[in-house]
Amino acid sequence: MGVNHIHTGTVAVIGNGPVGQTTALLLARWGVRVVLLDGRAERDPIGSKAICQQRDVLEVWAAIGVGEQIAAEGVTWDTARTFHRGHELFSQQFVDHGQSPFPPFVNVSQARTEELLDAAIARQPLIDVRWGHPVEQIEQDGSEVRLGCATESGPVTVAADYAVLATGSRSSELRRQLGVGFPGRSFDDKFLICDIQADIPGWANERRFYFDPEWNPGRQVLIHPCPDSTFRIDWQVPGDYDLDAEAESGALNDRIRQIIGDTPYRIVWKSVYRFHARLADRMQVGRVLLAGDCAHIVSPFGARGLNSGVGDAENAAWKLAFVLRGWADPALLETYDLERRAAAAENLAVTSATMDFLVPQTDEQHARRLSVLEAAVADPQARAEVDSGRLAEPFWYVDSPLTTPDPQRPFAGRPARGVAPDPVPGVLVPDVPVTVRGQSCARLREIARHGVLLLHGADVDPTAVREAALTATHSPIRIHALRDIDTTGLLTAATKAGANDVWIVRPDAHIAAVVDGSDRPALAAALRRAVGAEVTAGERQVG
């Protein structure tokens, strides 16, 4: 069996789903060659699956040329309504510090998202797509990763500098070869999904969550609008639920009619699944990074699955690119596990709390759930305890070794539902329209994603900033005076930036530091830290 050596400076991405597709496109955007492997012969048709895409994920997809189209084709919604039996308990709005052109959420089927990403990949000459390449063996040493593939024409070994494993939840054998555990738990109840096409006035632009409706007593129902007058309905059902038997008996039609009445409809797709909550004990093993459901599985209430997987993809891509392009030391890659496993742990904590409320495991949890729901009809304080799923939000890297804390801008902790945290080190910089070279045609996060961005106040010497940057890092740097690009004043107001500030923004648009522009050593140290040059041995260890 020969070894198929890909060009030096190449990453093998295993798994041609949306996380793998996004990773490949982001790497190619940085000028890195990619071989994209998938065991299937071709893309298989799927139903809605991961439908709910969050604003900041649309921003990432915009960087690879598909965000605007996904947003345009998807159903925009900005209200999440929660009901208990016949009463509406509350509706949730979404608060952002910036002025993004993207809505808080859009709903579009995973199948369509994959189609749009495929089209972008087809336009990208740096990506070599290989269907029919199931990876059965992973080996690595200090210089490369070797992937053993069982193709129809015989065994093939693909060698690359690094690999990203984005093979989904059914990756037990590859995780075993890497020595990665996948601890967690599974829930007994199942959930039934039906995508139905129907004309239901008034439901087209909001998410609806029902606790204990009369048509599913003791359990939950979630309804999401999708394009083409399609609605996704999720029912919580008992663990012994049989979809085929219900469909054959006509009970499935009755179940749908209880919600939509006599409205004509057709079923586009249906499925049953059981929820799991699992997190890999490592997301980096040498030259292999784990991303998406391969590394973490959470319940879908809150839409934290694919949205978090895209966060993995962006984090992995810029760090791999910086190392392969010689802009950063390989130690930078060790922060991938630190940052993204912390993000996954946050998602796991949030969604597990939701599942404990939705599917109580003890008599005490059952009693508390009923008490909270009954009180929430009239008590605003009780409404705050109703957990129908905290919707997806980007992770804040406040404890990352790449982040320089600012005592004047401390992180206040997890914000209220639907509210973005204040812009402090570790948090995404607010997105606002900016003026570059006299033209008002850019967004702040758009220019941030071209390298390390430095924004400085009016009293900062730009020459000193440039000199500090050139001595601190080899990575691409953009330097802008706030007064030159923030012609609307929105950014200065959102950040409360001072005249002596220098804001350092990472290539994934997270704020790495805010430092005094007159303190050149502090500026240089924060820049080095932002690209991993100051990661210590102790910081590299993951508990």
Buried (B, 14 or more C-beta within 10 A) or exposed (E): EEEBEBEEBBBBBBBBBBBBBBBBBBBBBBEBBBBBBBBEEEBEEBBBBBBBBBBBBBBBBBBBBBBEBBBEBBBBBBBBBBBBBEEEBBEBEBEBBBBBBBBBBBBBBBBBBBEBBBEBBEEBEBBBBBBBBBBBBBEBEEEBBBBBBBEEEEEBBBBBBBBBBBBBBEBEEBBEBBEBEBEBEEBEBBBBBBBBBBEBEEBBEBBBBBBBBEEBEEBBBBBBBBBEBBBBBBBBBEEEBBBEEBBEEEEBEEBBEEBBEEEEBEBBBBBBEEBBBBBBBBBBBBBBBBBBBBBBBBBBBBBBBBBBBBBBBBBBBBBBBBBBBEBBBEBBBBBBBBBBBBBBEBBBEBBBEBBBBBBBEEEEEEEBBBEBBBBBBEEEEBBEBBBBBBBBBBBBBBEBBBBBBBEEBEBEEBBEBBBBBBBBBBBBBBBBBBBBEEEEEBBBBBBBBBBBBBBBBEEBEBEBBEBBBEEBBEBBBBBBBBEBBBBBEBBBEBBEBBEBBBBBBBBBBBBBBBBBBEBBEBBBBBBBBBBBBBBEEEBBEEE
